[in-house]
């Protein structure tokens, strides 16, 4: 028996969910409520053959309470959706600024050696799905699962936003050469990823606003450790770096691998920022001459097509505005 992307499965999905953001459940209690999950966070249905073998990668650092709530929330949902899935937590060692892009690349590179899967979902640990009709099966093209977040009043702030939960067929993630390795600290890697999709001619799809809804768990946001102009520079220079900065060039050391009942853990050391090895370079622009007329940049048109499904919107990234 097979299920299509976006299809509600009678008897399994509940639709709009009532969510308690905070939870005091212990890991042992969550394990008892999910007795059929195999060590390493692997589950597959017994009464059918799932169409999708899904790897979910959670970039992680010092958020144990969020991880517990995520596991408590998602294991039952993924089982109702009849997925063959595995959850991998990729943790960065202490001692250097957080590099989300680098640890996601490292997690994928290690997972390819360890498991068989058809697609990968990169998922923020603080995002809780509000509607289980938002199916986590493998998409045909990259799918931004989380366009509507409560902190943004369930509206997409800008078209280039692909953060939160992003699903890739394996071949598309490798086509765009994964995430940049060059951004240290909070933010930027998701906007840079949108440009990789654009340059590679890959179409991005999103669920409709009634289904792609999430609650964000509260946390203390880290400050940027790089000036934002460096992040903006990274976004502008993707075309030059896409083949030499990403999955194919990620540097890391595996410190530890292990299986908890509800997830696989991979602890990696991804090094620290080095100016000498920084692939991003944007020269300081020359000062504008006085009394010169500066041409205004012509705005681009966003082309958006809606599929036959009421719950899916497809965005043509080639015409999407850059941030």
Backbone as numpy.savetxt, mean C-alpha at the origin, in Angstrom:
# Nx Ny Nz CAx CAy CAz Cx Cy Cz
-15.08 -23.44 -7.34 -15.93 -22.24 -7.34 -15.05 -21.00 -7.34
-15.36 -20.01 -8.19 -14.55 -18.81 -8.28 -15.43 -17.58 -8.04
-14.78 -16.56 -7.50 -15.48 -15.31 -7.24 -14.80 -14.18 -7.98
-15.58 -13.32 -8.55 -15.03 -12.21 -9.33 -14.79 -11.01 -8.44
-13.88 -10.16 -8.87 -13.59 -8.92 -8.16 -14.85 -8.08 -8.06
-15.16 -7.64 -6.85 -16.29 -6.76 -6.65 -17.61 -7.48 -6.49
-17.62 -8.81 -6.51 -18.87 -9.55 -6.38 -19.18 -9.85 -4.92
-20.37 -9.51 -4.48 -20.76 -9.86 -3.13 -21.09 -11.35 -3.07
-20.54 -12.01 -2.09 -20.71 -13.44 -1.96 -21.78 -13.71 -0.91
-22.99 -14.13 -1.30 -24.07 -14.33 -0.35 -23.68 -15.29 0.75
-24.00 -14.91 1.99 -23.70 -15.76 3.13 -22.34 -15.50 3.74
-21.54 -14.67 3.09 -20.21 -14.40 3.62 -20.03 -12.92 3.97
-20.16 -12.04 2.98 -19.92 -10.62 3.24 -21.09 -9.99 3.97
-20.75 -9.01 4.80 -21.77 -8.34 5.61 -22.11 -6.95 5.09
-21.27 -6.40 4.20 -21.50 -5.04 3.73 -20.89 -4.03 4.68
-21.62 -2.97 4.98 -21.12 -1.92 5.87 -20.95 -2.47 7.29
-19.76 -2.25 7.85 -19.40 -2.83 9.14 -19.46 -1.79 10.25
-19.80 -2.27 11.44 -19.71 -1.44 12.63 -18.33 -1.65 13.24
-17.56 -0.57 13.36 -16.15 -0.71 13.72 -15.86 -0.03 15.06
-15.23 -0.77 15.93 -14.66 -0.22 17.15 -13.18 -0.02 16.89
-12.75 1.23 16.82 -11.36 1.51 16.45 -10.39 1.00 17.49
-10.70 1.23 18.75 -9.83 0.78 19.83 -10.25 -0.60 20.31
-9.27 -1.42 20.63 -9.54 -2.76 21.12 -8.49 -3.14 22.13
-8.91 -3.91 23.14 -7.97 -4.34 24.18 -7.67 -5.83 24.08
-8.00 -6.45 22.93 -7.78 -7.88 22.77 -6.29 -8.21 22.77
-5.95 -9.31 23.41 -4.59 -9.81 23.40 -4.38 -10.70 22.18
-3.13 -10.90 21.82 -2.82 -11.73 20.66 -3.38 -13.14 20.83
-3.27 -13.68 22.01 -3.77 -15.04 22.26 -5.27 -15.13 22.07
-5.99 -14.09 22.43 -7.45 -14.08 22.24 -7.82 -14.03 20.77
-7.09 -13.25 19.99 -7.35 -13.16 18.56 -7.03 -14.50 17.89
-5.98 -15.15 18.34 -5.63 -16.47 17.80 -6.74 -17.48 18.05
-7.32 -17.45 19.23 -8.40 -18.40 19.55 -9.62 -18.18 18.68
-9.86 -16.94 18.27 -11.02 -16.64 17.43 -10.76 -16.96 15.96
-9.52 -17.31 15.64 -9.17 -17.67 14.26 -8.42 -19.00 14.26
-9.08 -20.08 14.65 -8.39 -21.36 14.85 -7.87 -22.00 13.57
-8.43 -21.62 12.41 -8.05 -22.27 11.15 -6.89 -21.57 10.44
-6.43 -20.46 11.01 -5.28 -19.77 10.40 -4.02 -20.56 10.71
-3.24 -20.86 9.68 -2.02 -21.65 9.84 -0.87 -20.75 10.30
0.15 -21.32 10.93 1.31 -20.51 11.35 1.87 -19.69 10.21
2.18 -18.44 10.50 2.65 -17.53 9.47 1.56 -16.68 8.88
0.31 -16.81 9.42 -0.78 -15.98 8.93 -1.35 -16.42 7.60
-1.35 -17.73 7.34 -1.85 -18.26 6.06 -3.20 -18.93 6.28
-4.14 -18.64 5.38 -5.47 -19.26 5.41 -5.95 -19.44 3.98
-6.67 -20.52 3.73 -7.35 -20.71 2.44 -8.63 -21.49 2.69
-9.63 -21.30 1.85 -10.92 -21.97 2.06 -10.82 -23.47 1.84
-11.67 -24.21 2.56 -11.70 -25.66 2.41 -12.77 -26.13 1.43
-13.78 -25.28 1.20 -14.92 -25.72 0.39 -14.86 -25.24 -1.06
-13.77 -24.59 -1.45 -13.62 -24.14 -2.83 -12.15 -23.84 -3.07
-11.81 -23.65 -4.34 -10.46 -23.23 -4.70 -10.51 -21.73 -4.99
-9.82 -20.95 -4.18 -9.84 -19.50 -4.36 -9.15 -19.09 -5.65
-9.73 -18.11 -6.32 -9.10 -17.59 -7.53 -7.80 -16.88 -7.20
-7.71 -16.26 -6.03 -6.60 -15.37 -5.73 -5.73 -15.90 -4.60
-4.43 -15.89 -4.84 -3.44 -16.11 -3.78 -2.83 -14.75 -3.47
-3.21 -14.21 -2.32 -2.94 -12.81 -2.00 -1.90 -12.71 -0.89
-0.87 -11.92 -1.14 0.10 -11.58 -0.10 -0.19 -10.17 0.38
-0.32 -10.01 1.69 -0.55 -8.67 2.26 0.68 -8.29 3.07
1.30 -7.18 2.69 2.51 -6.70 3.37 2.17 -5.49 4.22
2.51 -5.58 5.50 2.29 -4.49 6.45 3.64 -3.90 6.85
3.99 -2.70 6.38 5.20 -2.05 6.89 4.99 -1.64 8.34
5.97 -1.92 9.18 5.72 -1.84 10.63 6.93 -1.28 11.37
6.60 -0.49 12.41 7.62 -0.09 13.38 6.93 0.45 14.63
7.08 -0.26 15.73 6.65 0.20 17.06 5.17 0.56 17.13
4.31 -0.31 16.56 2.86 -0.06 16.64 2.13 -1.35 16.98
2.48 -1.95 18.09 1.93 -3.25 18.47 0.42 -3.20 18.64
-0.10 -2.16 19.28 -1.55 -2.07 19.49 -2.29 -1.97 18.17
-1.74 -1.21 17.23 -2.36 -1.11 15.90 -2.32 -2.46 15.18
-1.21 -3.17 15.31 -1.10 -4.47 14.66 -2.14 -5.44 15.21
-2.32 -5.47 16.52 -3.33 -6.36 17.11 -4.72 -6.03 16.58
-5.04 -4.74 16.52 -6.38 -4.35 16.05 -6.53 -4.69 14.57
-5.49 -4.52 13.79 -5.55 -4.85 12.36 -5.81 -6.34 12.19
-5.08 -7.19 12.89 -5.25 -8.64 12.78 -6.64 -9.06 13.22
-7.13 -8.48 14.29 -8.46 -8.80 14.81 -9.53 -8.45 13.80
-9.33 -7.34 13.10 -10.33 -6.84 12.15 -10.30 -7.60 10.83
-9.11 -7.87 10.28 -9.00 -8.33 8.90 -9.06 -9.84 8.72
-8.59 -10.62 9.66 -8.63 -12.07 9.45 -10.05 -12.57 9.16
-11.06 -12.18 9.94 -12.43 -12.63 9.61 -12.93 -12.13 8.26
-12.57 -10.91 7.89 -13.02 -10.36 6.60 -12.41 -11.14 5.45
-11.13 -11.39 5.50 -10.45 -12.10 4.42 -10.96 -13.52 4.28
-11.34 -14.12 5.40 -11.90 -15.47 5.35 -13.31 -15.45 4.76
-14.11 -14.45 5.08 -15.44 -14.34 4.48 -15.35 -14.14 2.97
-14.28 -13.48 2.53 -14.09 -13.25 1.10 -13.49 -14.47 0.38
-13.26 -15.54 1.11 -12.80 -16.81 0.52 -11.48 -16.65 -0.22
-10.55 -15.94 0.39 -9.24 -15.73 -0.23 -8.22 -16.72 0.29
-7.29 -17.07 -0.55 -6.09 -17.78 -0.14 -5.06 -16.69 0.14
-4.84 -16.39 1.42 -4.05 -15.21 1.76 -2.98 -15.52 2.80
-1.99 -14.64 2.84 -0.94 -14.69 3.85 -0.59 -13.27 4.26
-0.37 -13.06 5.56 -0.04 -11.74 6.08 1.42 -11.72 6.50
2.16 -10.74 5.96 3.58 -10.59 6.26 3.81 -9.20 6.85
4.35 -9.17 8.05 4.71 -7.91 8.71 6.20 -7.69 8.49
6.55 -6.56 7.86 7.95 -6.23 7.61 8.34 -5.10 8.56
9.25 -5.41 9.46 9.63 -4.45 10.50 11.03 -3.93 10.25
11.19 -2.62 10.39 12.51 -2.00 10.26 13.17 -1.92 11.62
14.44 -2.22 11.68 15.19 -2.13 12.93 15.25 -0.68 13.40
15.50 -0.52 14.68 15.68 0.82 15.24 17.03 1.39 14.83
17.17 2.70 15.01 18.46 3.32 14.80 18.56 4.20 13.57
17.54 4.20 12.72 17.56 5.05 11.53 16.14 5.54 11.27
16.04 6.60 10.47 14.73 7.09 10.11 13.95 6.02 9.34
12.63 6.03 9.51 11.76 5.06 8.84 11.81 5.27 7.34
12.00 4.19 6.61 11.99 4.25 5.14 10.96 3.24 4.65
9.74 3.71 4.49 8.62 2.84 4.17 8.80 2.17 2.80
9.24 2.93 1.81 9.43 2.37 0.49 10.46 1.25 0.48
11.54 1.45 1.20 12.61 0.46 1.21 12.18 -0.83 1.92
11.44 -0.71 3.03 11.05 -1.95 3.71 9.92 -2.67 2.96
9.09 -1.94 2.21 8.10 -2.61 1.38 8.78 -3.37 0.25
9.79 -2.77 -0.37 10.56 -3.47 -1.39 11.25 -4.70 -0.81
11.86 -4.55 0.37 12.55 -5.66 1.00 11.58 -6.78 1.35
10.40 -6.42 1.86 9.40 -7.42 2.20 8.95 -8.20 0.98
8.74 -7.51 -0.13 8.34 -8.18 -1.37 9.45 -9.09 -1.87
10.69 -8.59 -1.86 11.81 -9.37 -2.37 11.99 -10.66 -1.56
11.80 -10.61 -0.25 11.92 -11.80 0.57 10.73 -12.73 0.39
9.55 -12.15 0.26 8.34 -12.97 0.12 8.37 -13.80 -1.17
8.92 -13.22 -2.25 9.02 -13.95 -3.51 9.85 -15.22 -3.33
10.86 -15.15 -2.46 11.72 -16.33 -2.20 11.00 -17.38 -1.35
10.02 -16.93 -0.55 9.43 -17.79 0.47 8.08 -18.38 0.09
7.26 -17.64 -0.68 5.87 -18.01 -0.89 5.49 -17.94 -2.37
4.38 -18.61 -2.70 3.77 -18.49 -4.01 2.53 -17.60 -3.88
2.45 -16.57 -4.69 1.30 -15.66 -4.64 1.13 -14.99 -6.00
-0.07 -14.49 -6.24 -0.42 -13.88 -7.53 -0.40 -12.36 -7.49
-0.67 -11.80 -6.33 -0.71 -10.35 -6.20 -0.30 -9.96 -4.79
-0.01 -8.68 -4.62 0.43 -8.18 -3.32 -0.37 -6.93 -2.99
-0.74 -6.81 -1.72 -1.40 -5.61 -1.21 -0.50 -4.98 -0.17
-0.11 -3.74 -0.40 0.66 -2.99 0.59 -0.34 -2.19 1.42
-0.33 -2.43 2.73 -1.42 -1.95 3.57 -0.89 -1.23 4.80
-1.34 0.02 5.00 -0.99 0.73 6.22 -1.63 0.05 7.41
-0.94 0.02 8.51 -1.38 -0.73 9.67 -2.47 0.00 10.46
-2.70 1.26 10.14 -3.69 2.04 10.88 -5.01 2.20 10.13
-5.20 1.45 9.04 -6.40 1.60 8.20 -7.33 0.40 8.39
-8.58 0.68 8.78 -9.58 -0.36 9.01 -10.70 -0.24 7.98
-10.91 -1.31 7.23 -11.93 -1.36 6.20 -13.34 -1.28 6.80
-14.20 -0.45 6.21 -15.56 -0.26 6.73 -16.61 -1.06 5.97
-16.27 -1.60 4.81 -17.26 -2.32 4.00 -16.58 -3.52 3.35
-16.99 -4.73 3.72 -16.29 -5.91 3.21 -16.72 -6.31 1.80
-17.53 -5.49 1.13 -17.77 -5.66 -0.30 -16.59 -5.11 -1.12
-15.67 -4.43 -0.44 -14.42 -4.01 -1.04 -13.49 -5.23 -1.03
-13.50 -5.97 -2.13 -12.88 -7.29 -2.17 -11.36 -7.18 -2.31
-10.65 -7.97 -1.52 -9.19 -7.96 -1.51 -8.60 -9.04 -2.43
-9.34 -9.49 -3.40 -8.80 -10.46 -4.36 -7.88 -9.74 -5.35
-7.20 -10.53 -6.19 -6.21 -9.95 -7.11 -6.90 -9.17 -8.23
-6.52 -7.92 -8.43 -7.11 -7.13 -9.52 -6.39 -7.40 -10.84
-7.00 -6.94 -11.92 -6.39 -7.06 -13.24 -5.28 -6.04 -13.40
-5.50 -4.86 -12.84 -4.48 -3.81 -12.83 -4.39 -3.26 -11.40
-3.39 -2.44 -11.09 -3.28 -1.92 -9.73 -4.58 -1.28 -9.27
-4.91 -1.52 -8.02 -6.18 -1.06 -7.46 -5.94 -0.34 -6.14
-6.29 0.95 -6.11 -6.20 1.72 -4.87 -7.45 1.45 -4.07
-7.32 0.63 -3.04 -8.48 0.14 -2.30 -9.09 1.18 -1.37
-8.32 2.20 -1.01 -8.74 3.09 0.09 -8.89 4.55 -0.33
-9.78 4.87 -1.28 -9.95 6.27 -1.68 -10.71 7.11 -0.67
-11.52 6.47 0.20 -12.33 7.22 1.16 -11.92 6.92 2.59
-11.34 7.92 3.26 -10.87 7.77 4.64 -11.60 8.78 5.51
-11.99 8.35 6.71 -12.79 9.22 7.57 -12.10 10.54 7.88
-10.76 10.53 8.02 -10.04 11.77 8.34 -10.09 12.78 7.19
-10.42 12.31 5.97 -10.59 13.20 4.82 -12.06 13.32 4.43
-12.94 12.99 5.36 -14.39 13.04 5.14 -14.80 12.16 3.96
-14.11 11.06 3.81 -14.39 10.04 2.79 -14.30 10.59 1.36
-13.48 11.60 1.19 -13.25 12.16 -0.14 -11.76 12.04 -0.47
-11.47 11.74 -1.73 -10.08 11.65 -2.16 -9.51 13.06 -2.26
-8.48 13.39 -1.46 -7.96 14.77 -1.45 -7.38 15.22 -2.79
-6.72 14.30 -3.51 -6.16 14.62 -4.82 -5.98 13.30 -5.57
-6.01 13.36 -6.90 -6.05 12.15 -7.73 -4.78 11.32 -7.63
-3.65 11.94 -7.31 -2.39 11.21 -7.26 -2.21 10.43 -5.95
-3.17 10.50 -5.06 -3.06 9.80 -3.78 -3.33 8.31 -3.98
-2.35 7.48 -3.65 -2.51 6.02 -3.73 -2.06 5.35 -2.44
-2.02 6.10 -1.35 -1.60 5.54 -0.07 -2.74 4.84 0.65
-2.42 4.16 1.74 -3.40 3.48 2.56 -3.41 1.99 2.31
-4.00 1.58 1.18 -4.03 0.17 0.77 -3.99 0.13 -0.75
-2.93 -0.47 -1.29 -2.72 -0.49 -2.73 -2.39 -1.91 -3.17
-3.19 -2.46 -4.10 -3.03 -3.83 -4.58 -2.37 -3.84 -5.95
-1.43 -4.77 -6.14 -0.73 -4.93 -7.41 -0.76 -6.38 -7.86
-1.05 -6.67 -9.12 -0.60 -7.93 -9.69 0.93 -7.94 -9.65
1.53 -9.10 -9.46 2.99 -9.16 -9.33 3.70 -8.50 -10.51
3.19 -8.76 -11.72 3.88 -8.26 -12.90 3.86 -6.73 -12.97
2.82 -6.10 -12.44 2.76 -4.64 -12.47 3.68 -4.02 -11.42
3.77 -4.65 -10.26 4.68 -4.12 -9.24 6.13 -4.20 -9.72
6.46 -5.27 -10.40 7.81 -5.41 -10.93 8.03 -4.51 -12.14
6.97 -4.25 -12.91 7.08 -3.35 -14.06 7.48 -1.95 -13.63
6.88 -1.45 -12.54 7.19 -0.09 -12.08 8.42 -0.07 -11.18
9.05 -1.23 -10.99 10.26 -1.37 -10.18 10.02 -1.00 -8.72
8.82 -1.34 -8.23 8.53 -1.14 -6.81 8.52 0.31 -6.39
8.76 0.52 -5.12 8.78 1.87 -4.54 10.19 2.46 -4.59
10.27 3.77 -4.46 11.57 4.40 -4.32 12.22 3.99 -3.00
13.54 3.88 -3.02 14.30 3.60 -1.81 14.86 4.86 -1.17
14.60 6.01 -1.77 15.36 7.20 -1.45 14.70 8.15 -0.46
13.46 7.88 -0.05 12.76 8.81 0.83 12.77 8.29 2.27
13.37 9.05 3.15 13.49 8.69 4.56 12.58 9.58 5.38
11.87 8.99 6.34 10.97 9.78 7.17 9.53 9.59 6.73
8.69 10.55 7.04 7.25 10.41 6.86 6.81 10.91 5.50
6.18 10.04 4.71 5.46 10.47 3.52 6.30 10.58 2.25
5.58 10.69 1.14 6.21 10.95 -0.15 6.28 9.76 -1.07
6.48 8.54 -0.52 6.67 7.37 -1.38 5.40 7.01 -2.16
4.23 7.29 -1.61 2.99 6.97 -2.31 2.76 7.90 -3.50
3.01 9.20 -3.32 2.87 10.13 -4.44 3.88 9.82 -5.54
5.07 9.41 -5.13 6.10 9.03 -6.10 5.66 7.78 -6.87
4.97 6.86 -6.18 4.48 5.65 -6.83 3.46 5.98 -7.92
2.60 6.96 -7.68 1.63 7.35 -8.70 2.33 7.72 -10.00
3.45 8.44 -9.88 4.19 8.83 -11.08 4.79 7.61 -11.78
5.20 6.60 -11.02 5.72 5.37 -11.62 4.63 4.69 -12.45
3.43 4.65 -11.91 2.31 4.07 -12.65 2.04 4.87 -13.92
2.07 6.18 -13.80 1.82 7.07 -14.93 2.85 6.85 -16.03
4.13 6.89 -15.67 5.21 6.75 -16.64 5.16 5.39 -17.32
4.76 4.36 -16.57 4.73 3.00 -17.11 3.48 2.71 -17.92
2.56 3.67 -17.98 1.34 3.49 -18.76 0.37 2.51 -18.14
0.41 2.39 -16.82 -0.44 1.44 -16.11 -1.71 2.15 -15.64
-2.85 1.56 -15.88 -4.13 2.13 -15.46 -4.41 1.74 -14.01
-4.86 2.69 -13.24 -5.20 2.49 -11.83 -6.71 2.46 -11.68
-7.22 1.55 -10.87 -8.65 1.54 -10.59 -8.90 1.72 -9.11
-10.10 2.20 -8.80 -10.51 2.41 -7.42 -11.94 1.90 -7.24
-12.27 1.43 -6.04 -13.67 1.10 -5.76 -14.49 2.37 -5.66
-15.80 2.24 -5.81 -16.68 3.40 -5.70 -16.69 3.96 -4.28
-17.14 5.20 -4.12 -17.10 5.87 -2.82 -17.96 5.21 -1.75
-18.97 4.44 -2.15 -19.81 3.78 -1.16 -19.18 2.54 -0.57
-18.12 2.03 -1.22 -17.49 0.78 -0.80 -16.07 0.99 -0.29
-15.31 1.88 -0.93 -13.91 2.08 -0.55 -13.74 3.00 0.63
-14.33 2.62 1.76 -14.35 3.46 2.96 -13.49 2.84 4.07
-12.74 3.70 4.78 -11.84 3.23 5.85 -11.86 4.19 7.03
-11.62 3.64 8.20 -11.35 4.44 9.39 -9.87 4.36 9.68
-9.30 5.48 10.08 -7.88 5.53 10.41 -7.73 5.55 11.93
-6.93 4.64 12.46 -6.64 4.64 13.89 -5.75 5.81 14.24
-5.96 6.36 15.40 -5.20 7.53 15.81 -3.76 7.15 16.11
-2.86 8.05 15.73 -1.46 7.85 16.03 -0.76 9.19 15.94
0.44 9.26 16.49 1.25 10.47 16.42 2.07 10.45 15.15
1.81 11.40 14.28 2.52 11.43 13.01 3.94 11.96 13.20
4.88 11.32 12.52 6.25 11.79 12.54 6.39 13.02 11.66
7.33 13.88 12.02 7.59 15.04 11.19 8.47 14.64 10.02
8.39 15.42 8.95 9.28 15.17 7.82 10.72 15.31 8.29
11.56 14.40 7.88 12.97 14.51 8.18 13.74 15.02 6.97
13.11 15.03 5.83 13.65 15.67 4.63 12.80 16.89 4.33
13.38 17.95 3.83 12.56 19.09 3.41 11.56 18.64 2.35
10.37 19.20 2.37 9.37 18.78 1.39 9.81 19.05 -0.04
10.69 20.02 -0.23 11.17 20.28 -1.60 11.93 19.06 -2.13
12.56 18.28 -1.24 13.24 17.07 -1.69 12.23 16.02 -2.14
11.11 15.94 -1.42 10.07 14.99 -1.82 9.45 15.42 -3.14
9.20 16.71 -3.30 8.67 17.22 -4.57 9.66 16.94 -5.70
10.93 17.04 -5.39 11.96 16.75 -6.38 11.91 15.29 -6.79
11.70 14.40 -5.79 11.61 12.97 -6.09 10.47 12.69 -7.04
9.34 13.36 -6.83 8.18 13.17 -7.69 8.48 13.62 -9.12
9.25 14.69 -9.26 9.54 15.23 -10.58 10.60 14.42 -11.33
11.41 13.66 -10.61 12.54 12.98 -11.26 12.34 11.47 -11.40
11.10 11.01 -11.29 10.84 9.57 -11.36 11.31 8.98 -12.68
11.03 9.66 -13.77 11.36 9.11 -15.09 12.85 8.82 -15.22
13.67 9.66 -14.63 15.12 9.46 -14.69 15.57 8.30 -13.81
14.84 8.04 -12.70 15.31 7.08 -11.69 14.59 5.74 -11.72
13.52 5.60 -12.46 12.62 4.46 -12.29 13.33 3.12 -12.48
14.33 3.04 -13.33 15.03 1.77 -13.57 16.16 1.53 -12.56
16.62 2.58 -11.91 17.80 2.46 -11.04 17.52 2.70 -9.57
16.29 3.03 -9.22 15.92 3.28 -7.82 14.60 2.57 -7.56
14.66 1.43 -6.87 13.43 0.70 -6.60 13.68 -0.73 -6.17
12.77 -1.60 -6.54 12.82 -3.00 -6.15 14.12 -3.67 -6.60
14.58 -3.35 -7.81 15.76 -4.01 -8.37 17.06 -3.59 -7.69
17.03 -2.49 -6.92 18.27 -1.97 -6.33 18.19 -1.84 -4.81
17.12 -2.35 -4.19 16.97 -2.18 -2.75 18.07 -2.92 -1.99
18.64 -2.26 -0.98 19.69 -2.84 -0.15 19.14 -3.05 1.27
19.32 -4.25 1.78 18.83 -4.56 3.12 19.50 -5.83 3.62
19.46 -6.01 4.92 19.91 -7.25 5.56 18.75 -7.81 6.36
18.50 -9.10 6.20 17.47 -9.76 7.01 18.07 -10.10 8.37
17.49 -9.56 9.41 17.96 -9.81 10.77 17.28 -11.04 11.36
16.01 -11.20 11.05 15.26 -12.32 11.62 14.01 -12.58 10.79
13.65 -13.86 10.67 12.37 -14.27 10.11 11.70 -15.20 11.11
10.39 -15.14 11.17 9.70 -16.02 12.09 8.21 -16.07 11.82
7.57 -17.10 12.36 6.13 -17.28 12.19 5.42 -17.12 13.52
4.54 -16.13 13.59 3.51 -16.09 14.62 2.31 -16.84 14.04
1.35 -17.14 14.86 0.17 -17.83 14.35 -0.54 -17.00 13.29
-0.65 -15.71 13.51 -1.48 -14.87 12.65 -0.71 -14.06 11.62
0.61 -14.16 11.62 1.39 -13.41 10.63 2.82 -13.93 10.59
3.47 -13.67 9.46 4.90 -13.89 9.31 5.61 -12.58 9.61
6.73 -12.65 10.33 7.49 -11.45 10.65 8.83 -11.52 9.94
9.20 -10.41 9.29 10.52 -10.27 8.68 11.13 -8.98 9.21
12.20 -9.10 9.97 12.90 -7.94 10.52 14.07 -7.61 9.62
14.12 -6.37 9.13 15.16 -5.99 8.17 15.89 -4.72 8.63
17.16 -4.67 8.29 17.98 -3.47 8.46 18.17 -2.88 7.07
17.63 -1.69 6.86 17.72 -1.07 5.54 18.74 0.05 5.50
19.60 0.10 6.53 20.64 1.12 6.55 20.13 2.46 7.00
20.83 3.50 6.62 20.43 4.85 6.97 20.74 5.80 5.81
20.21 6.99 5.90 20.37 7.95 4.82 21.83 8.30 4.60
22.21 8.31 3.34 23.56 8.72 2.94 23.45 9.70 1.78
23.97 10.88 1.96 23.91 11.88 0.91 24.66 11.41 -0.33
25.76 10.67 -0.12 26.57 10.21 -1.24 25.81 9.20 -2.10
24.90 8.43 -1.50 24.17 7.40 -2.24 22.76 7.84 -2.63
22.42 9.09 -2.37 21.08 9.58 -2.68 20.90 9.68 -4.19
19.95 8.91 -4.78 19.76 8.97 -6.23 18.99 10.18 -6.70
18.43 10.92 -5.76 17.62 12.09 -6.13 18.52 13.31 -6.18
18.52 14.00 -7.29 19.30 15.23 -7.40 18.51 16.25 -8.17
18.24 17.37 -7.55 17.57 18.49 -8.21 18.42 19.72 -8.01
19.04 20.23 -9.06 19.86 21.43 -8.90 19.02 22.62 -8.46
19.65 23.51 -7.72 18.95 24.72 -7.29 18.65 25.59 -8.51
17.38 25.95 -8.72 17.06 26.74 -9.91 17.71 28.11 -9.88
18.08 28.59 -11.06 18.66 29.92 -11.17 17.63 30.96 -10.80
18.06 32.06 -10.20 17.08 33.10 -9.85 16.39 33.66 -11.08
15.13 33.99 -10.93 14.36 34.52 -12.06 14.82 35.94 -12.37
15.00 36.22 -13.65 15.39 37.59 -14.01 14.27 38.57 -13.68
14.65 39.75 -13.30 13.65 40.76 -12.96 12.91 41.18 -14.22
11.66 41.57 -14.03 10.79 42.04 -15.11 10.56 41.01 -16.20
10.81 39.75 -15.89 10.58 38.70 -16.90 9.18 38.15 -16.74
8.61 37.76 -17.84 7.28 37.15 -17.81 7.42 35.65 -17.64
6.85 35.14 -16.59 6.93 33.71 -16.32 5.70 33.04 -16.91
5.87 32.14 -17.85 4.68 31.48 -18.45 3.98 30.62 -17.42
2.69 30.65 -17.47 1.90 29.80 -16.56 1.82 28.40 -17.11
1.85 27.42 -16.21 1.79 26.03 -16.64 0.36 25.66 -17.01
0.22 25.06 -18.15 -1.11 24.66 -18.61 -1.59 23.47 -17.81
-2.79 23.58 -17.32 -3.33 22.49 -16.50 -3.64 21.29 -17.35
-3.57 20.10 -16.72 -3.87 18.85 -17.42 -5.29 18.42 -17.13
-5.80 17.61 -17.99 -7.17 17.14 -17.85 -7.17 15.75 -17.25
-8.02 15.54 -16.29 -8.17 14.23 -15.70 -9.24 13.47 -16.45
-8.86 12.31 -17.00 -9.82 11.47 -17.70 -10.25 10.36 -16.76
-11.53 10.21 -16.57 -12.03 9.20 -15.66 -13.14 8.43 -16.34
-13.01 7.11 -16.33 -14.04 6.27 -16.90 -14.62 5.40 -15.83
-15.90 5.16 -15.93 -16.59 4.32 -14.94 -16.95 3.00 -15.58
-16.58 1.91 -14.90 -16.86 0.59 -15.44 -18.34 0.26 -15.26
-18.74 -0.89 -15.78 -20.14 -1.28 -15.70 -20.56 -1.57 -14.27
-19.59 -1.92 -13.41 -19.90 -2.15 -12.01 -20.13 -0.82 -11.31
-21.14 -0.75 -10.48 -21.45 0.49 -9.76 -20.39 0.80 -8.70
-19.61 -0.20 -8.36 -18.67 -0.03 -7.27 -17.24 0.21 -7.72
-17.01 0.41 -9.02 -15.65 0.55 -9.50 -15.51 1.78 -10.38
-14.47 2.56 -10.11 -14.12 3.70 -10.93 -12.70 3.51 -11.43
-12.47 3.70 -12.72 -11.15 3.55 -13.30 -10.59 4.91 -13.63
-9.36 5.16 -13.22 -8.71 6.44 -13.46 -7.59 6.23 -14.46
-7.60 6.98 -15.54 -6.54 6.89 -16.53 -5.38 7.75 -16.08
-4.33 7.13 -15.58 -3.25 7.89 -14.96 -2.46 8.72 -15.95
-2.50 8.35 -17.22 -1.71 9.11 -18.19 -2.12 10.57 -18.25
-3.37 10.88 -17.94 -3.84 12.25 -18.01 -4.04 12.85 -16.62
-3.60 12.16 -15.60 -3.84 12.64 -14.25 -2.82 13.72 -13.90
-3.21 14.68 -13.08 -2.31 15.79 -12.74 -1.19 15.34 -11.84
-0.04 15.88 -12.01 1.06 15.61 -11.09 0.97 16.57 -9.93
1.46 16.08 -8.82 1.37 16.88 -7.60 2.63 17.70 -7.41
